[in-house]
Amino acid sequence: MTEPVFRQGQWYQQGADGTWLKWDAAAAEWKEQSAPPPPPSPADVQPPSPQANYEIERFRSPRGAARPLLTMLAIGLGLHLIGIFAALSVLDLAGKVDRGGFVTQEEADSRAAMIGVSIFGELAILLVAGIIFLVWFRRAYRNLPALGARNLRFTPGWAVGAWFVPILGYWRPAQIACDVWKASDPEMHEAVDTPWKVRPVSALVGWWWALWIISNFTSNVPFIAMGQNETPTTGDLMSFARGWIFAEIVWGAASILTILFVARVTARQEERARRLTVSGAVVPGLTS
């Protein structure tokens, strides 16, 4: 596919087989046409841009929220490692008892304390990081009109609200994340109204979302594995420890992909804004 060209109010693109395609904004897809696009004219240099249904704000880099967010996620990774180490210690202690060995109260208390630090520390980090992430996510989505994207599917409020709507929260944030990724593509044509919806989405976004969904369910795995006994046996403790290790690994992997997603989207938006500025594209909101 060649680079899209703008002619007399329409976007055209030539396919690999030489056929010409025209962008259908209503259907949000390329449609084949028999004739090539009309010749260029001075009016095609900067196409007219319809205003979005809300005011186009000045571009603001999401880096201000990304920095503390990445810091919190990095601390969270450290706590996940502590959690894995604590669970391995519990597994070792339970195995020692199961083999007939002796465990002091001090040893048992130290393992319980490590688990407690891991659990409450991770909950605190999750809360703080979650709030900062919503601030970052909303800013990234609000930047899209200033980066030249038009006809967004959602309003900026959905970038926050979608996470709290039952059932819908399992896919709507992912749709918004895909839109953010596409419309932030620095390789996209500099002119406003480039058909951003056809841009590719990295597998990183899909894996990030899949692990986020899975991690929401893994927190219950250790307690389900431990069973319902009022007085846990060594076997119950070993099952709990194995389940906790699994949960920590999944949460750690989700944290790593979140770090990559946040860092790459932030970099893409800054690079997209830089290229628009260098090209001289007149994008409402791009500069103050």
N, C-alpha and C positions, 0 to 999 in steps of 0.2 A: 504494500500500500504506500502511495506517495503522500507527501505532506498535504493536508487540506488547503484549498485555496478559496478565497471569498470573492464572489462575483455577483454584483447587482442584488445584494441582500440575501444571497444563498451560499451555503458551503458546499464545495464539490471536492471529490477525492477520486483518484484513478486507482483502480484495483491492479493486482499483479498481472492479470490477464489483459489489461489494456482498457477494460470497460470503465465507464464513468459512473460514479455514484453521487447522489445528492442527499444531503442531510435533511431528514424529515423531523422537525422539532417536536411536532405533536406526537409522533410515534416513538421518538427518541431512538431512531435507527437510520442506517444508510439504506437508500433505495436505488436500484439500478435505473439508469436512463440511457436512451439510445444516442443522444447527441452530446457532444462535449460542452463544457461551460462556455458562456459568452466571453469575449475578450476582456482583459482587465481595463479598468478605468481609474482615474484619480480618486473617485469616491470609495474604491475598494481598499485603500490603504488602511483606513481605520473605520471599521463598520459601526453603524449606530448600535447602541446597546440599550435594550429595554431595561428599565429599573425593576429591581426585585420588589416583592410585595412588602418590603420593609427597608428602611434607610440603609444605604451602603456606608458602612463605617470605615474609618481609616484603618489600614493594615497595622496590626500590632503583633509582633513576633510572639509566639507562644512559649518562647524560651524562658521568660520570667517565671512561669509556672512549671516548666519542664525541669528546671534545675533542682528545686526542692523536692519535686516528685521523684526524680531519679535518685536523689539522696535517700529518701524514705524507702524506695524499693531496694536499694543496695543494703540498707540496714536490715530490711526484711529478709533478704537473702542470707545475711549473717545469722539471723534468728532461726531460719529454716535449718541451717547447718547445726546450730545448737540443738534444735529439736531432734534432728536425726541422731546426733551423738547421745542425747538423753535417752532416746528410745532404744538405742543399741545397748546403753548401760542397763536399762530396765530388763532388756532381753537377756543380757548376760547374767544379771542378778537372779532373774526367775529361773534361768537354766541351772544356775548353781544350786538353788533350793531344790529344784526338781531332781537333781542328781544326788541329793542328800547332804549337801553342804550347809554350812552355817552362815547366816547373814546377820550382821548387827543392826540395831535400830538406827544407828547413825548412818549406815550405808543406805538403808531404805529411805530415810528422811532426805538424804542428799539427792537421791534419784528423783524423789517426788518434787523437791524444790526446783530441780532442773526442768522437769516437765512443766511446773507451774510458771517459771520464768518464760519458757518458750511459748506457752499458750497465751498468757496475758500480754507478753511483749508483742507477739504477732497480731493479736486483736487490736492493740493500740496502734501499731503501725498500719494495719489494714484500714482503720478508721481515718487516720490522718491522711494516708496516701489516697484513700478513696475520695476524700473531699478535694484534695489538690488535683486529682485526676479529672474530676468533673469540671473544675475551673479551667484546666488545660484543654479538655475535650470541647467545651463550649467555645473557648477562644479560637481553637483551630477551625471549628465549623463556621463561626462568625467571620472568619477571615476569607472564606471562599469567594464571596462577591467581590471583595477588594482584589482578589487574585484573578478575576475575570470570569468566574463561573456564574452562569445565569440559570434560571429555571430550577432552583434547588427543590428537592422533593419535600423537605421539612423546614420548619422554622427553627431558629437557634434554641428555643426553649426545649425542643425535643432532645437536644444533645444532653440535657440533664434529666428531664422528666421521663424519658423512655426507659431509664434504668429502674424506675420505681413502679412501672405499670405491670401488674401480674400478667403472666403468659407472654404479653407483647415484649417484655423485657428480655426474652430469650433470643429475639432476632432484630428488633428495631435498632438497638445500639450498633449491631453489626452492620446494618444497612447504612447508618450514618458514618461509621468508620470507613466503609468502602467508598462512600462519596467524598469523604475528606481525603482519602488516599488518591483517588482519581483526579480530583480538581486541584490538588497540590502538586501535580506532576510537573517538574521543572523542564522536562523534555517536550511539553506540549507547546503548540504554536503560540507565539507571543500575543497575537491579536485577541481582542475580547470576543466572547461568544464562540470560541473554539468548542466543538462538540466534545466536552470533557467526559460525558457519560460513557463514551466508547473506549476510554483509556483502560489499560489493564490494571488489575489489582494483584499485588504481590501475594504469594502463598503465605507470607508472614502474617498477614491480616487474618486469614482463615485459621491458621494454627493457633494464633494468639486467642482468637475468640473460642475455638474448640477447647483449649486448655482452661480458659476462664470458666466456661460452663462446667467442665468436668471437675475443676477444683472446688466449685461450690457444693458438690456432693461428697467429696472425699473427706471432709471434716467429720462426717458421721461414721466413716469406716472403722476407726479404732474402737468406738463404743459399741458398734454393732458386732464387731469381731469378738469383743470381750464377753458378750452374752449378758444374761439377765440375773446371774447369781448374786445374791446379797453379799456373800463373802467370796470374793474372787479367788480362784485357784491359781496355781502357778501357770497352768495352761491358759487360763483367761488372760493373765498378765502378758504372757508371751504373744498371744493373739493380738492384744491391744498394742503392744510394742511394734509388731510387724505392720499392723494397720496404720499406726502413726508414722512409721517410716515411709510407707506408700503415700500417705497424705502429704507429708512434707516434701517428698520428691515432686509430686504433681504441682503443689503450690510453688515450689522453687522454680520449676520449669515455666509455669505461668508467669512468674515474676520476671524471669529472664526475657521472655517474649514481650512482656509489657514494656520493659526497658528499651528493647530494640524498636518496638512500634512507636513509642513516644519520641525517641531520639531521631528516628528516620523521618517521621512526619514533620517534626520541628525543622529539621534540616531541609526537607523538600519545600516547605512553605517559604523559608527564608531564601532559598535559591530561586524559587519561582518569582518571588517579589523582586529579587535582584535582577533577574533577566528581563522582567517587564520594565523595570526602571531603565536598564541599559538600552533596551530596544526603543524607548521613548513611547511606549504604548500609553494611551490616555485611558487609564482605568480609574473610575470614580472611587475614592477612598484609598488608593494605593499610597499616595503621599499626603502628608499633612499640609 
